[in-house]
Each structure stands twice: as structure tokens, then as C-alpha cells.
Amino acid sequence: MLHRDELDTVQRRLQDVKGTTVLIYEQTCAAEKRRRRKRGKFPDPAKRMFINPDVCEGCGDCSVKSNCVSVWPLETEMGRKRQIDQSNCNKDFSCVKGFCPSFVTVLDAEPRKPRKSALASEGNLVLPDPEVARFDGEYNLMVSGIGGTGVVTIGALLAMAAHLEGKACSVFDMTGLSQKNGAVFSHVRIANETGALGAQKLGVGDADVALAFDAVAALAKEPGITFDPARTRSVVNGRITPTPAFQRNPDLNIDKRLLLKRIADQSREVHAVDATGLGLALLGDTIAANLFMLGYASQLGLLPVSAAAIERAVELNAVSVPFNKAAFALGRLQVVDPGKVEAAAVTTRPPEFKPLTELSDIVAHRTALLTKYQNAAYAERYRRLVDEVSAVEARVTPGETGLSVMVARNLAKLMAYKDEYEVARLHSDPAMRAQLAATFEDGAKIRYNLAPPLFSRRDPATGHLLKREFGSWMGSVFQVLARMKGLRGTALDPFGRTAERRMERGLIDHYEEQMRMVCATLTPANCQSASKKDPLSASKRDPLRRAV
């Protein structure tokens, strides 16, 4: 019996064995762990992971190591970083194996949830009874989503609600790879009599209603064939969850508008709502999204069972009853009075990120950053090149700033490489403590996950430095190390002689040379193409991310 960390070693050993070999990998799936934890039937360690976004370089190695969709993109002024969706985290902790010093272990503190909105109290809501969808024969619903979010539960609730009203129902669940947030489908048929029910699985164009809890999953082949443009009415979660493809491509962008258009093209009508965002803002947990959408569909009159029957089914399910009933009621309120829901959500919803666009604002921001990183002279070196490029661009193509903006962004990123001094400064920055305090409840104990290059062991198979967990005392070491940043790049720099540090300094010199060469040959004909060529390609992220 070996730990899963030995999987690669065992596979390599077995490949040299002649004949047939058998490898048994046994592990409770992450989604099942969370279900059992809700019922108090599985250990729930008082441990969480937090990514310091200022240290994170957005390389995506944590996603590669964990293949976990709880690692979400975080858009910042310094580019796309990573964050952990604490309400969806299954406490697998494999993400921390990513070769990055940004991970902080948080002990004995649960995620801080927004104060429950007054709207979340079912007793405060007076809602008109929605119409119940009328039908002849049978009424078919195609439910699509991702594993671990309650898709199968929604099918079961609809079935129980139908049973409570004396109706016949069949449910056919396809769970697939739900343990990794893979697509999950539930085919639900409801009829007034058992004899009216057809085959359990919905066929081509059979869906009267499509509950698209995840837009990507809803467009998969299995649910996709059940759509009928003249028949199907779709209710779609407007928040797009990162797909497994994001774990392999850190720069992946999913076009939400394109997904919604494809669903609209296959539907008679479409109703979209950011159920994930509203659920998190009002109830403090993204898991509220599916019950929110069920309430939304109910109030729209798209369900063949009453709201009262669904609420009773939630009670009989006996899991997080107040929470689920509140989510269902808020979904109904979204139809009745969306302004009221939005007004309540805006007080807890984080502001939407908007990047700086004006050259002067970008330069001012990066100048302040580089001054903190090293000193004013270092920041002046940055401004000098940006001013040179800006002057040439203004002369060659008056009114254009595309090339200057690109240089202003990229040069700052190269110059602020994450060496030991910078990691120490950012981890000891009060801003990091403030983010921890905003994310977790009081009383948290923290540990740092690091692989100091001067005395860490290397993995014999990969050659990578092996990370270790250091106690909170490391915070004092960080404060001392941060004050030693004046040694950076000098003969007295104990870290500056490594190949990675020499390479990082060389990249800055090389970039400056390249940009001055561009300026010397810039013309109105090639200026636009020059501003679109990003010398900081993804291939250059690897050495940058190894700066631990």
C-alpha cells in the first residue's frame, strides 16, 4: 500500500515488468468526500490553502499538479493570477505541490462568509405563487451541470416533488467524471400517469426545459441533442466555471457570449442569471447556485411541479434545509424583483476588476511598484525606456500608445522578478495579512510552503526542489530578508549567482536591447504589428515561476 504521491514511481517500475501488470488506485472521490463531510461522516481537517496573489505569477503549475477546478483565475493589474474558490474546495491540497512560493497554509479558521442577507431569510419574503407548467402526456427536463454541485440532487428533488403531488416521474442520471467536476446530466420526465412516461433517457428534441447549471456542460453532445428550437426553454447560469482545459492552458479565455448564443440558437427562449455570483454574494457559498436556479425556473412558470412541493422535498431531503430553502426563495425573488436582489448582493459582491488603460496611469502604478521592489533609481531605469519608446511612437504614429503600453506592462513584469527578497517582502507586507483576515475567520494560524534553493532537497525523478512547510516564525525571517533587498544583484547577493537569477537579470537587458532596436526601425507601417508582438511569451513563464 503506497501513497498516491508514489504513483509515477510505481508506474515506471511496472513498465519494466514483462507480461500483464495490475495497478489498483483506490481513493474516495472529492465530491463524495464533501457530501460525507456535510453529514459529519468524513474527517474534515481544519486546514485550508490560500494563494498570495502578489507572489503568484499566474504560471498555472498549481493547476497542472492538482487538475482542480477550485483553482480559479484572478484578474489583476499585474496579469492573470490564481485564487482558490474556498466554498468549492474539496481539501485535496495537491495544488500546493505546484512549484510556487505563493501558497500559505491556513489552520484552525474557516472561510469568512458574508453576513447573511435579510433576503436570505425565507420568512421575510412574500412571493406570489408561480404558475405550474401545464402539459399533455409528459414533461421533460434536461438538467446539466458539473459534479459536486448538486445536479443529481436537483433531479431527486424534482422527482420527490412530483411524487408528493401524485404525479409519475422517472430520473436517469449520468454522473460520468463528476469526481473531477466533469459533466453531469439528469434526464427528468414527469407525467400525470405512469403509463405516459417514455424511455428514461431523453431523446432528440425531447426537452421542454433545459436547466443549464453549467453552460459548457449544457452544450455537450448528450444534452445538446435534446434541445429543440421550437420547444425547449432554457434557464442558464451566466457564470462560467473554469473547465479542465484551463488547468492545462493558464491563458485560456472562455467567451461567455458565444456559449449563451449557442444555447439561444437551440432554444425557443433563454433566461440567463448569474446564479453562482448571486449565491456567493447573498449566501456566502457558490453551492447555492443550483437551488437558486431551480427557484428562478419555478417562478418563471417553467416547472411542472409547484414551489410548495419543491420546498417540501427540500425538507424531506434533510440536508442544509434552511440554506437550500433560502437559495430557492432568492431564485424566485430574482424573477419577481431583480432590483431588490441586486441591491442586496452589491454590498458583498467584490467590485469588478478593470485594468488601467491610460499610459500615464500604468507607468505611475509600475513606478511605485518598482520603487518598493528595489529603489527609486531602479524605477527610473524603467521610466527611461518607457519614455524613449513613447517619444518614438508619438513621432512615428501621433496619438497612438499601443507599443508604449505594451512596453510599460512587460518591462515592469520582467524587472519585478520574484526572487527571495521580493517573496519575503510580499509575504511580510501588511496587505497580505489584510487579505487573509478578509478571507478567513479570526484565529488563523499560518504556515508557508517554500523550497529555499540553498538547502532544499530535489525530487530524484523530476529534479525539482521539494517544498516544505515552515511555521509562522518564518514571518520574522521574511521581514529581515526583505530589508536586505539592497544586496540584490550585487557581489554580496547570496542568491544572485544561481543560473535562474542570472537569467532573470539577463532577460531585462535583452528586452531593453530589443525595444531600442524596435524604436530604431519603427515606421507607420510596422508600428501596429510591433505593439502586438509580446516578447513575454508563455515559454518565458517557466523560468520566472521557478524563482522561489
RODO-2510 file (C-alpha; in nm, 4 decimals, decimal comma):
residues 548
     n   res          X          Y          Z
     1     m     0,0000     0,0000     0,0000
     2     l     0,1608     0,3236    -0,1159
     3     h     0,0624     0,6893    -0,1068
     4     r    -0,0643     0,8387    -0,4312
     5     d     0,2498     1,0540    -0,4462
     6     e     0,4303     0,7336    -0,5439
     7     l     0,2024     0,6715    -0,8435
     8     d     0,4543     0,7829    -1,1052
     9     t     0,7315     0,5772    -0,9443
    10     v     0,5111     0,2676    -0,9357
    11     q     0,4062     0,3138    -1,2989
    12     r     0,7688     0,3417    -1,4062
    13     r     0,8505     0,0282    -1,2096
    14     l     0,5642    -0,1683    -1,3638
    15     q     0,6533    -0,0689    -1,7190
    16     d     0,9711    -0,2739    -1,6856
    17     v     0,7821    -0,5856    -1,5741
    18     k     0,7193    -0,8355    -1,8516
    19     g     0,3648    -0,9552    -1,9034
    20     t     0,0409    -0,8180    -1,7634
    21     t     0,0532    -0,5994    -1,4534
    22     v    -0,2326    -0,4610    -1,2450
    23     l    -0,2262    -0,1292    -1,0610
    24     i    -0,5173    -0,0533    -0,8273
    25     y    -0,5677     0,3141    -0,7407
    26     e    -0,8227     0,3496    -0,4627
    27     q    -0,9383     0,6872    -0,3374
    28     t    -1,2690     0,8386    -0,2311
    29     c    -1,3676     1,0928    -0,4923
    30     a    -1,3513     1,4567    -0,3866
    31     a    -1,7214     1,5194    -0,4478
    32     e    -1,8160     1,2234    -0,2286
    33     k    -1,5838     1,3482     0,0464
    34     r    -1,7677     1,6780     0,0527
    35     r    -2,1068     1,5069     0,0664
    36     r    -1,9971     1,2970     0,3632
    37     r    -1,8442     1,5963     0,5388
    38     k    -2,1767     1,7762     0,5211
    39     r    -2,3276     1,4833     0,7070
    40     g    -2,0390     1,4610     0,9545
    41     k    -1,9363     1,1191     0,8223
    42     f    -1,5902     1,2034     0,6911
    43     p    -1,2883     1,3746     0,8527
    44     d    -1,2840     1,7481     0,7891
    45     p    -0,9333     1,8818     0,8584
    46     a    -0,9176     2,2362     0,9946
    47     k    -0,6856     2,3287     0,7131
    48     r    -0,7141     2,5489     0,4052
    49     m    -0,4881     2,6771     0,1304
    50     f    -0,4548     3,0419     0,0364
    51     i    -0,2672     3,1913    -0,2589
    52     n    -0,0951     3,5236    -0,2016
    53     p    -0,1887     3,6921    -0,5325
    54     d     0,1034     3,9339    -0,5152
    55     v     0,3515     3,6453    -0,5086
    56     c     0,1633     3,4366    -0,7667
    57     e     0,2971     3,4663    -1,1224
    58     g    -0,0027     3,3002    -1,2872
    59     c     0,2076     3,0179    -1,4306
    60     g    -0,0646     2,7603    -1,3607
    61     d     0,1661     2,4946    -1,2157
    62     c    -0,0739     2,4516    -0,9222
    63     s    -0,3480     2,3647    -1,1724
    64     v    -0,1201     2,1222    -1,3541
    65     k    -0,0337     1,9424    -1,0312
    66     s    -0,3900     1,9254    -0,8977
    67     n    -0,6111     1,9372    -1,2089
    68     c    -0,8586     2,1002    -0,9717
    69     v    -1,1281     2,3388    -1,0909
    70     s    -1,1407     2,5035    -0,7489
    71     v    -0,8285     2,6885    -0,8635
    72     w    -0,9825     2,9881    -1,0363
    73     p    -0,8328     3,2682    -1,2448
    74     l    -0,7903     3,6035    -1,0720
    75     e    -0,7546     3,9049    -1,2976
    76     t    -0,5230     4,1712    -1,1538
    77     e    -0,3359     4,4762    -1,2749
    78     m    -0,0229     4,2607    -1,2979
    79     g    -0,1944     3,9994    -1,5127
    80     r    -0,3921     3,6842    -1,4504
    81     k    -0,3135     3,5168    -1,1191
    82     r    -0,4728     3,2257    -0,9328
    83     q    -0,7142     3,2048    -0,6409
    84     i    -0,8841     2,9197    -0,4573
    85     d    -1,2620     2,9041    -0,4517
    86     q    -1,2869     2,8273    -0,0806
    87     s    -1,6569     2,7399    -0,0952
    88     n    -1,5867     2,4744    -0,3592
    89     c    -1,2523     2,3435    -0,2287
    90     n    -1,2508     1,9709    -0,1502
    91     k    -0,9368     1,9936     0,0662
    92     d    -0,7307     1,7744    -0,1616
    93     f    -0,4267     2,0021    -0,1083
    94     s    -0,2465     1,8736    -0,4180
    95     c    -0,2420     2,2293    -0,5565
    96     v     0,0254     2,3218    -0,3029
    97     k     0,2662     2,0914    -0,4863
    98     g     0,2869     2,3458    -0,7645
    99     f     0,6386     2,4860    -0,7698
   100     c     0,5486     2,8277    -0,6387
   101     p     0,6093     3,0122    -0,3089
   102     s     0,2700     3,1856    -0,3087
   103     f     0,0839     2,9136    -0,1146
   104     v     0,0042     2,9755     0,2502
   105     t    -0,1446     2,7052     0,4729
   106     v    -0,4225     2,8344     0,6983
   107     l    -0,5046     2,6308     1,0093
   108     d    -0,7962     2,6451     1,2536
   109     a    -1,0006     2,9034     1,0637
   110     e    -1,2882     2,8559     0,8230
   111     p    -1,3515     3,0884     0,5280
   112     r    -1,5188     3,4108     0,6307
   113     k    -1,8661     3,4196     0,4791
   114     p    -2,0626     3,7356     0,4088
   115     r    -2,3180     3,8257     0,6714
   116     k    -2,6404     3,6545     0,5754
   117     s    -2,8610     3,8934     0,3846
   118     a    -3,2032     3,9703     0,5246
   119     l    -3,3312     3,8480     0,1897
   120     a    -3,1868     3,5059     0,2658
   121     s    -3,4466     3,4557     0,5379
   122     e    -3,7389     3,2796     0,3764
   123     g    -3,9786     3,4249     0,6312
   124     n    -3,9086     3,7776     0,5093
   125     l    -4,0124     3,7009     0,1530
   126     v    -4,3688     3,7353     0,0361
   127     l    -4,3786     3,5883    -0,3122
   128     p    -4,6699     3,5252    -0,5457
   129     d    -4,7299     3,1600    -0,6222
   130     p    -4,5796     3,0791    -0,9622
   131     e    -4,7771     2,9107    -1,2338
   132     v    -4,7226     2,5384    -1,2707
   133     a    -4,6344     2,4386    -1,6259
   134     r    -4,9213     2,2592    -1,7952
   135     f    -4,8602     1,9658    -2,0225
   136     d    -5,0208     1,6778    -2,2068
   137     g    -4,8601     1,3379    -2,1820
   138     e    -4,5199     1,4014    -2,0248
   139     y    -4,2993     1,6995    -1,9410
   140     n    -3,9251     1,6605    -1,9934
   141     l    -3,6384     1,8428    -1,8251
   142     m    -3,2712     1,8175    -1,9196
   143     v    -3,0515     1,9121    -1,6222
   144     s    -2,6833     1,9781    -1,6973
   145     g    -2,4020     2,0760    -1,4658
   146     i    -2,0753     1,9660    -1,3112
   147     g    -2,0024     1,7100    -1,0439
   148     g    -2,0137     1,8054    -0,6794
   149     t    -2,2588     2,0937    -0,7225
   150     g    -2,5855     1,9083    -0,6626
   151     v    -2,7069     1,8261    -1,0142
   152     v    -2,8240     1,4797    -0,9116
   153     t    -2,9860     1,6321    -0,6024
   154     i    -3,1931     1,8646    -0,8220
   155     g    -3,3222     1,5662    -1,0186
   156     a    -3,4105     1,3889    -0,6945
   157     l    -3,5910     1,6969    -0,5588
   158     l    -3,7996     1,7271    -0,8753
   159     a    -3,8849     1,3575    -0,8555
   160     m    -3,9899     1,3855    -0,4909
   161     a    -4,1955     1,6984    -0,5624
   162     a    -4,3751     1,5115    -0,8413
   163     h    -4,4386     1,2172    -0,6078
   164     l    -4,5825     1,4496    -0,3420
   165     e    -4,8300     1,5820    -0,5983
   166     g    -4,9310     1,2345    -0,7105
   167     k    -4,7506     1,2545    -1,0425
   168     a    -4,5314     0,9936    -1,2065
   169     c    -4,1633     1,0619    -1,2600
   170     s    -3,8512     0,8947    -1,3934
   171     v    -3,4950     1,0170    -1,3427
   172     f    -3,1922     0,8964    -1,5351
   173     d    -2,8585     1,0291    -1,4032
   174     m    -2,5309     1,0294    -1,5931
   175     t    -2,2572     1,1159    -1,3436
   176     g    -1,9536     1,0439    -1,5634
   177     l    -1,6369     1,2062    -1,4293
   178     s    -1,8177     1,4059    -1,1630
   179     q    -1,5398     1,3423    -0,9138
   180     k    -1,3271     1,5900    -1,1115
   181     n    -1,6101     1,8342    -1,1758
   182     g    -1,6805     1,6603    -1,5028
   183     a    -2,0141     1,6948    -1,6782
   184     v    -2,3188     1,5507    -1,5000
   185     f    -2,6609     1,5128    -1,6608
   186     s    -3,0010     1,4282    -1,5196
   187     h    -3,2847     1,3286    -1,7548
   188     v    -3,6141     1,4012    -1,5769
   189     r    -3,9565     1,3014    -1,7112
   190     i    -4,2770     1,3936    -1,5262
   191     a    -4,6264     1,2765    -1,6221
   192     n    -4,9717     1,2632    -1,4692
   193     e    -4,9773     0,8838    -1,5058
   194     t    -4,7028     0,6229    -1,5119
   195     g    -4,8214     0,4914    -1,8460
   196     a    -4,7472     0,8251    -2,0088
   197     l    -4,3756     0,8042    -1,9308
   198     g    -4,1484     0,7092    -2,2173
   199     a    -3,7924     0,5828    -2,2051
   200     q    -3,5977     0,7239    -1,9123
   201     k    -3,3363     0,8901    -2,1283
   202     l    -3,4485     1,1958    -2,3243
   203     g    -3,4204     1,1637    -2,6989
   204     v    -3,3646     1,4050    -2,9858
   205     g    -3,5576     1,7287    -2,9310
   206     d    -3,7386     1,5920    -2,6237
   207     a    -3,6524     1,8664    -2,3732
   208     d    -3,9314     2,1033    -2,2737
   209     v    -3,6951     2,2789    -2,0325
   210     a    -3,3168     2,2795    -2,0143
   211     l    -3,1727     2,3677    -1,6739
   212     a    -2,8174     2,4625    -1,7714
   213     f    -2,6425     2,4935    -1,4364
   214     d    -2,3193     2,4990    -1,6373
   215     a    -2,3283     2,6387    -1,9913
   216     v    -2,0319     2,4342    -2,1115
   217     a    -2,1855     2,1085    -1,9876
   218     a    -2,5214     2,2024    -2,1425
   219     l    -2,3605     2,2141    -2,4869
   220     a    -2,2138     1,8653    -2,4603
   221     k    -2,3450     1,6048    -2,7041
   222     e    -2,5760     1,4220    -2,4612
   223     p    -2,7867     1,7211    -2,3515
   224     g    -2,7325     1,9053    -2,6795
   225     i    -2,9373     1,6618    -2,8863
   226     t    -3,2387     1,7052    -2,6555
   227     f    -3,2782     2,0741    -2,7494
   228     d    -3,5500     2,1779    -2,9938
   229     p    -3,5518     2,5420    -3,1145
   230     a    -3,9309     2,5358    -3,1328
   231     r    -3,9868     2,3656    -2,7970
   232     t    -3,7044     2,3981    -2,5436
   233     r    -3,6978     2,6848    -2,2962
   234     s    -3,3584     2,7221    -2,1320
   235     v    -3,2545     2,8588    -1,7936
   236     v    -2,8790     2,9223    -1,7902
   237     n    -2,6268     3,0051    -1,5202
   238     g    -2,4496     3,3105    -1,6603
   239     r    -2,1330     3,2481    -1,4569
   240     i    -1,8891     3,0235    -1,6443
   241     t    -1,6926     2,7811    -1,4275
   242     p    -1,3322     2,7221    -1,5412
   243     t    -1,3119     2,3998    -1,7387
   244     p    -1,0383     2,1339    -1,7115
   245     a    -0,8849     2,2919    -2,0233
   246     f    -0,8000     2,5949    -1,8081
   247     q    -0,5820     2,3708    -1,5931
   248     r    -0,3656     2,2993    -1,8977
   249     n    -0,3791     2,6448    -2,0559
   250     p    -0,3415     2,9216    -1,7944
   251     d    -0,4267     3,1918    -2,0504
   252     l    -0,7487     3,0276    -2,1681
   253     n    -1,0436     3,2636    -2,2089
   254     i    -1,3957     3,1261    -2,2443
   255     d    -1,6310     3,3503    -2,4399
   256     k    -1,9490     3,3584    -2,2318
   257     r    -2,1412     3,5438    -2,5010
   258     l    -2,0625     3,2742    -2,7559
   259     l    -2,1810     2,9991    -2,5208
   260     l    -2,5076     3,1793    -2,4472
   261     k    -2,5618     3,2438    -2,8172
   262     r    -2,5172     2,8762    -2,8990
   263     i    -2,7732     2,7827    -2,6349
   264     a    -3,0093     3,0543    -2,7612
   265     d    -2,9789     2,9231    -3,1173
   266     q    -3,1035     2,5844    -2,9978
   267     s    -3,3807     2,7152    -2,7720
   268     r    -3,7248     2,8658    -2,8008
   269     e    -3,6355     3,1153    -2,5281
   270     v    -3,3444     3,1694    -2,2891
   271     h    -3,3322     3,3076    -1,9351
   272     a    -2,9805     3,3743    -1,8018
   273     v    -2,8846     3,4704    -1,4473
   274     d    -2,5535     3,4830    -1,2589
   275     a    -2,6676     3,2262    -1,0041
   276     t    -2,3144     3,1487    -0,8848
   277     g    -2,2286     3,5124    -0,8190
   278     l    -2,5592     3,5893    -0,6500
   279     g    -2,5456     3,2722    -0,4419
   280     l    -2,1981     3,3604    -0,3177
   281     a    -2,2872     3,7241    -0,2516
   282     l    -2,6126     3,6548    -0,0657
   283     l    -2,5474     3,3190     0,0999
   284     g    -2,1676     3,3042     0,1071
   285     d    -2,1377     2,9810    -0,0907
   286     t    -2,1329     2,9029    -0,4626
   287     i    -2,3093     2,5729    -0,3906
   288     a    -2,6304     2,7787    -0,3617
   289     a    -2,6343     2,8322    -0,7393
   290     n    -2,8376     2,5277    -0,8438
   291     l    -3,1192     2,5734    -0,5892
   292     f    -3,1221     2,9424    -0,6795
   293     m    -3,1715     2,8499    -1,0452
   294     l    -3,4397     2,5968    -0,9582
   295     g    -3,6313     2,8718    -0,7778
   296     y    -3,5738     3,1021    -1,0738
   297     a    -3,7178     2,8446    -1,3154
   298     s    -4,0091     2,7757    -1,0815
   299     q    -4,1119     3,1411    -1,0588
   300     l    -4,0895     3,1709    -1,4376
   301     g    -4,3583     2,9024    -1,4565
   302     l    -4,1313     2,6530    -1,6308
   303     l    -4,1628     2,3629    -1,3855
   304     p    -4,4458     2,1056    -1,3836
   305     v    -4,4499     2,0917    -1,0019
   306     s    -4,5409     2,3611    -0,7506
   307     a    -4,2941     2,5664    -0,5485
   308     a    -4,4542     2,4339    -0,2289
   309     a    -4,3874     2,0746    -0,3359
   310     i    -4,0220     2,1541    -0,4089
   311     e    -3,9812     2,3200    -0,0689
   312     r    -4,1318     2,0143     0,0978
   313     a    -3,8916     1,7925    -0,0989
   314     v    -3,6015     2,0023     0,0315
   315     e    -3,7257     1,9461     0,3861
   316     l    -3,7537     1,5708     0,3319
   317     n    -3,4003     1,5617     0,1911
   318     a    -3,2909     1,6849     0,5371
   319     v    -2,9591     1,8350     0,4221
   320     s    -2,8862     2,2057     0,4826
   321     v    -3,2607     2,2719     0,4783
   322     p    -3,2609     2,6437     0,5797
   323     f    -2,9778     2,7200     0,3383
   324     n    -3,1366     2,5392     0,0438
   325     k    -3,4815     2,6863     0,1057
   326     a    -3,3270     3,0332     0,1227
   327     a    -3,1448     2,9767    -0,2083
   328     f    -3,4678     2,8546    -0,3692
   329     a    -3,6618     3,1558    -0,2385
   330     l    -3,3964     3,4012    -0,3586
   331     g    -3,4114     3,2485    -0,7054
   332     r    -3,7858     3,3096    -0,7099
   333     l    -3,7333     3,6664    -0,5892
   334     q    -3,4914     3,7240    -0,8780
   335     v    -3,7902     3,6914    -1,1123
   336     v    -4,0300     3,8971    -0,9003
   337     d    -3,7946     4,1817    -0,8031
   338     p    -3,4443     4,1521    -0,9547
   339     g    -3,3549     4,5039    -0,8410
   340     k    -3,4055     4,4059    -0,4787
   341     v    -3,1769     4,1047    -0,5174
   342     e    -2,9082     4,3075    -0,6923
   343     a    -2,9223     4,5806    -0,4274
   344     a    -2,8629     4,3222    -0,1550
   345     a    -2,5844     4,1489    -0,3493
   346     v    -2,3898     4,4615    -0,4377
   347     t    -2,2984     4,5222    -0,0728
   348     t    -2,0990     4,1968    -0,0510
   349     r    -2,0011     4,1296    -0,4116
   350     p    -1,6373     4,2206    -0,4858
   351     p    -1,6000     4,5059    -0,7348
   352     e    -1,5408     4,4051    -1,0944
   353     f    -1,1759     4,4340    -1,1917
   354     k    -1,0977     4,6982    -1,4514
   355     p    -0,7365     4,7200    -1,5742
   356     l    -0,5593     5,0503    -1,6150
   357     t    -0,5694     5,1650    -1,9760
   358     e    -0,4035     5,5075    -1,9831
   359     l    -0,0263     5,5009    -2,0306
   360     s     0,0321     5,7597    -1,7585
   361     d    -0,1676     5,5561    -1,5049
   362     i     0,0157     5,2342    -1,5920
   363     v     0,3569     5,3997    -1,5653
   364     a     0,2692     5,5616    -1,2316
   365     h     0,1497     5,2277    -1,0920
   366     r     0,4587     5,0373    -1,2088
   367     t     0,6948     5,3104    -1,0932
   368     a     0,5547     5,2881    -0,7410
   369     l     0,5784     4,9086    -0,7526
   370     l     0,9436     4,9063    -0,8654
   371     t     1,0368     5,1680    -0,6069
   372     k     0,9053     4,9359    -0,3369
   373     y     1,0686     4,6420    -0,5097
   374     q     1,4156     4,7984    -0,5081
   375     n     1,4524     5,1781    -0,5016
   376     a     1,3832     5,4993    -0,6944
   377     a     1,6883     5,4530    -0,9179
   378     y     1,5627     5,1124    -1,0288
   379     a     1,2217     5,2620    -1,1070
   380     e     1,3903     5,5415    -1,3021
   381     r     1,5567     5,2830    -1,5261
   382     y     1,2078     5,1572    -1,6061
   383     r     1,0709     5,5039    -1,6806
   384     r     1,3672     5,5870    -1,9008
   385     l     1,2946     5,3095    -2,1516
   386     v     0,9181     5,3680    -2,1468
   387     d     0,9745     5,7400    -2,2133
   388     e     1,2084     5,6575    -2,5040
   389     v     0,9533     5,4250    -2,6633
   390     s     0,6696     5,6700    -2,6012
   391     a     0,8591     5,9561    -2,7658
   392     v     0,9405     5,7500    -3,0753
   393     e     0,5842     5,6183    -3,1042
   394     a     0,4403     5,9703    -3,0706
   395     r     0,6676     6,0918    -3,3502
   396     v     0,6012     5,7991    -3,5864
   397     t     0,2287     5,7479    -3,5172
   398     p     0,0869     6,0534    -3,3368
   399     g    -0,1954     5,9724    -3,0974
   400     e    -0,1136     5,6001    -3,0699
   401     t     0,0135     5,4422    -2,7447
   402     g    -0,0208     5,0674    -2,8096
   403     l     0,3528     4,9971    -2,8231
   404     s     0,4271     5,2150    -2,5211
   405     v     0,1568     5,0446    -2,3145
   406     m     0,2929     4,7012    -2,4054
   407     v     0,6449     4,8008    -2,3022
   408     a     0,5191     4,9665    -1,9827
   409     r     0,3455     4,6445    -1,8788
   410     n     0,6077     4,3930    -1,9880
   411     l     0,9214     4,5688    -1,8702
   412     a     0,7789     4,6132    -1,5204
   413     k     0,6925     4,2438    -1,5047
   414     l     1,0456     4,1471    -1,6050
   415     m     1,2083     4,3886    -1,3637
   416     a     0,9942     4,2779    -1,0675
   417     y     1,1003     3,9126    -1,0863
   418     k     1,0153     3,7114    -0,7763
   419     d     1,3463     3,6439    -0,6059
   420     e     1,3943     3,5617    -0,2389
   421     y     1,3880     3,9267    -0,1320
   422     e     1,0657     4,0040    -0,3170
   423     v     0,8855     3,6921    -0,1965
   424     a     0,9872     3,7866     0,1575
   425     r     0,8670     4,1451     0,1113
   426     l     0,5301     4,0419    -0,0285
   427     h     0,4666     3,7743     0,2346
   428     s     0,5505     4,0210     0,5133
   429     d     0,3500     4,3036     0,3577
   430     p     0,0523     4,4104     0,5753
   431     a    -0,1610     4,3831     0,2606
   432     m    -0,1193     4,0049     0,2672
   433     r    -0,2340     3,9884     0,6288
   434     a    -0,5314     4,2056     0,5398
   435     q    -0,6291     3,9667     0,2597
   436     l    -0,6027     3,6699     0,4950
   437     a    -0,8179     3,8488     0,7522
   438     a    -1,0783     3,9271     0,4871
   439     t    -1,0826     3,5672     0,3627
   440     f    -1,0751     3,3699     0,6889
   441     e    -1,2239     3,3975     1,0340
   442     d    -1,0202     3,5239     1,3286
   443     g    -0,7668     3,2993     1,4991
   444     a    -0,5995     3,1591     1,1882
   445     k    -0,2536     3,0073     1,2181
   446     i    -0,0441     3,0239     0,9050
   447     r     0,2353     2,8191     0,7533
   448     y     0,4464     2,8974     0,4472
   449     n     0,5158     2,6439     0,1715
   450     l     0,8648     2,7052     0,0354
   451     a     1,1612     2,5385    -0,1303
   452     p     1,4646     2,7526    -0,0382
   453     p     1,7146     2,6793    -0,3176
   454     l     2,0235     2,6841    -0,0972
   455     f     1,9237     2,3916     0,1248
   456     s     1,6187     2,2123    -0,0197
   457     r     1,6281     1,8558    -0,1466
   458     r     1,5425     1,7764    -0,5069
   459     d     1,2989     1,5223    -0,6419
   460     p     1,5166     1,2458    -0,7904
   461     a     1,2700     1,1910    -1,0762
   462     t     1,1962     1,5499    -1,1843
   463     g     1,4911     1,7412    -1,0427
   464     h     1,2546     1,9985    -0,8907
   465     l     1,3182     2,1353    -0,5453
   466     l     1,0879     1,9813    -0,2852
   467     k     0,8719     2,2228    -0,0898
   468     r     0,8400     2,2124     0,2864
   469     e     0,6036     2,3766     0,5295
   470     f     0,7524     2,6435     0,7561
   471     g     0,5846     2,7780     1,0682
   472     s     0,4643     3,1315     1,1359
   473     w     0,8129     3,2144     1,2689
   474     m     0,9116     3,2430     0,9042
   475     g     0,7301     3,5761     0,9041
   476     s     1,0115     3,7256     1,1142
   477     v     1,2698     3,5834     0,8745
   478     f     1,0813     3,7408     0,5849
   479     q     1,0948     4,0830     0,7475
   480     v     1,4729     4,0597     0,7855
   481     l     1,5220     3,9225     0,4347
   482     a     1,3021     4,1928     0,2816
   483     r     1,5246     4,4624     0,4340
   484     m     1,8256     4,3022     0,2629
   485     k     1,6945     4,3778    -0,0877
   486     g     1,9783     4,6269    -0,1355
   487     l     2,2065     4,3263    -0,1886
   488     r     2,0048     4,2212    -0,4944
   489     g     2,2328     4,1743    -0,7946
   490     t     2,5486     4,2824    -0,6114
   491     a     2,8617     4,0806    -0,5386
   492     l     2,7302     4,0251    -0,1848
   493     d     2,3985     3,8762    -0,3006
   494     p     2,3992     3,5135    -0,1733
   495     f     2,1196     3,4202    -0,4148
   496     g     2,2310     3,6199    -0,7170
   497     r     2,4822     3,3714    -0,8550
   498     t     2,2327     3,0993    -0,9420
   499     a     2,1603     3,0345    -1,3089
   500     e     1,7991     3,1456    -1,2670
   501     r     1,8860     3,4806    -1,1132
   502     r     2,1482     3,5496    -1,3798
   503     m     1,8938     3,4577    -1,6457
   504     e     1,6318     3,6929    -1,4983
   505     r     1,8721     3,9858    -1,4971
   506     g     1,9783     3,8939    -1,8495
   507     l     1,6165     3,8963    -1,9688
   508     i     1,5804     4,2575    -1,8574
   509     d     1,8919     4,3633    -2,0502
   510     h     1,7802     4,1658    -2,3548
   511     y     1,4323     4,3193    -2,3500
   512     e     1,5738     4,6713    -2,3310
   513     e     1,8009     4,5988    -2,6278
   514     q     1,5128     4,4551    -2,8284
   515     m     1,2850     4,7510    -2,7614
   516     r     1,5544     5,0030    -2,8547
   517     m     1,6076     4,8072    -3,1759
   518     v     1,2328     4,8284    -3,2422
   519     c     1,2408     5,2040    -3,1847
   520     a     1,5274     5,2431    -3,4302
   521     t     1,3298     5,0705    -3,7072
   522     l     0,9764     5,1846    -3,6204
   523     t     0,7612     5,3101    -3,9088
   524     p     0,3900     5,3806    -3,9519
   525     a     0,3668     5,0537    -4,1465
   526     n     0,5103     4,8265    -3,8761
   527     c     0,4079     5,0071    -3,5570
   528     q     0,0811     4,8220    -3,5157
   529     s     0,2368     4,4787    -3,5626
   530     a     0,5200     4,5687    -3,3235
   531     s     0,2710     4,6521    -3,0488
   532     k     0,1031     4,3123    -3,0881
   533     k     0,4181     4,1028    -3,0620
   534     d     0,4577     4,0110    -2,6975
   535     p     0,8181     3,9094    -2,6222
   536     l     0,6959     3,7706    -2,2896
   537     s     0,5627     3,4500    -2,4395
   538     a     0,4281     3,1677    -2,2241
   539     s     0,7595     2,9856    -2,2658
   540     k     0,9299     3,2519    -2,0560
   541     r     0,6970     3,1892    -1,7637
   542     d     0,8663     2,8665    -1,6633
   543     p     1,1968     3,0167    -1,5517
   544     l     1,0153     3,3063    -1,3885
   545     r     0,7927     3,0779    -1,1849
   546     r     1,0894     2,8789    -1,0566
   547     a     1,2177     3,1844    -0,8731
   548     v     1,1313     3,0634    -0,5253
***
